[in-house]
């Protein structure tokens, strides 16, 4: 399972992701893709995000059952603490 959250990105990037995943809410994409497709989508998003931000969450074989990474200007930041991921929210 893969979840991608796009914030303040060009509409063309959202259109590109809609080819691979569904968009149940604006900017939130969900799907089941291979690791290769996941990495290529990440590359596409990080090179096309401009001043926006991207968060990617995917299933993994670890204690929490998922991994997370973010790029650019997002409203949250994943923080690794002894192998566990916590989210730090930015207050504006």
C-alpha positions as CSV (number, residue, x, y, z in Angstrom):
1,X,0.0,0.0,0.0
2,X,1.3,3.5,-0.9
3,X,-0.1,6.8,0.3
4,X,1.2,10.1,-1.2
5,X,0.1,13.5,0.1
6,X,0.8,16.5,-2.2
7,X,0.7,20.0,-0.9
8,X,0.8,23.1,-3.1
9,X,2.1,21.3,-6.2
10,X,1.2,21.9,-9.9
11,X,-2.0,20.4,-11.1
12,X,-0.1,18.5,-13.8
13,X,1.7,16.5,-11.0
14,X,-1.6,15.5,-9.5
15,X,-2.7,14.4,-12.9
16,X,0.5,12.3,-13.3
17,X,-0.2,10.4,-10.1
18,X,-3.8,9.8,-10.9
19,X,-2.6,7.5,-13.7
20,X,-1.2,5.1,-11.0
21,X,-3.3,5.7,-7.9
22,X,-6.8,7.0,-6.8
23,X,-7.3,10.4,-5.3
24,X,-10.0,10.0,-2.5
25,X,-9.4,13.6,-1.3
26,X,-7.7,16.5,-3.0
27,X,-3.9,15.9,-2.9
28,X,-4.1,12.5,-1.2
29,X,-3.3,9.5,-3.4
30,X,-3.7,5.8,-2.4
31,X,-2.6,2.7,-4.4
32,X,-0.7,-0.5,-4.5
33,X,2.3,-0.3,-6.7
34,X,5.7,-2.1,-6.9
35,X,8.8,-0.7,-5.2
36,X,10.2,0.4,-8.6
37,X,7.1,2.4,-9.4
38,X,7.1,3.9,-5.9
39,X,10.6,5.1,-6.3
40,X,9.9,6.5,-9.8
41,X,6.8,8.3,-8.5
42,X,8.9,9.8,-5.7
43,X,11.5,11.0,-8.1
44,X,8.8,12.5,-10.4
45,X,7.2,14.3,-7.4
46,X,10.5,15.6,-5.9
47,X,11.6,17.0,-9.3
48,X,8.2,18.6,-10.1
49,X,7.0,19.8,-6.7
50,X,8.4,23.4,-7.3
51,X,7.7,25.2,-4.0
52,X,5.2,22.6,-2.8
53,X,5.7,19.5,-0.7
54,X,5.3,15.7,-0.9
55,X,4.9,13.1,1.8
56,X,5.1,9.4,1.0
57,X,4.0,6.5,3.3
58,X,4.3,2.9,2.3
59,X,3.9,-0.6,3.8
60,X,7.1,-2.0,5.3
61,X,8.2,-5.0,7.3
62,X,9.2,-3.1,10.5
63,X,7.7,-2.5,14.0
64,X,5.2,0.1,12.8
65,X,4.4,-1.6,9.5
66,X,5.2,1.4,7.4
67,X,7.9,3.9,6.4
68,X,7.5,7.6,5.7
69,X,9.5,10.3,4.0
70,X,8.8,13.9,3.0
71,X,10.2,16.5,0.7
72,X,9.8,20.3,0.3
73,X,7.3,22.5,2.1
74,X,4.9,20.3,4.0
75,X,2.8,20.9,7.1
76,X,4.5,18.1,8.9
77,X,7.9,16.5,9.4
78,X,8.6,12.8,10.1
79,X,11.1,12.4,12.9
80,X,13.0,9.1,13.5
81,X,13.4,8.2,17.2
82,X,15.2,4.9,17.8
83,X,13.6,3.3,14.8
84,X,10.1,4.7,15.4
85,X,8.7,7.5,13.3
86,X,6.9,10.3,14.9
87,X,5.3,13.3,13.2
88,X,6.1,16.9,14.1
89,X,3.4,19.3,13.0
90,X,4.4,22.8,12.0
91,X,2.2,25.6,13.6
92,X,1.8,28.6,11.4
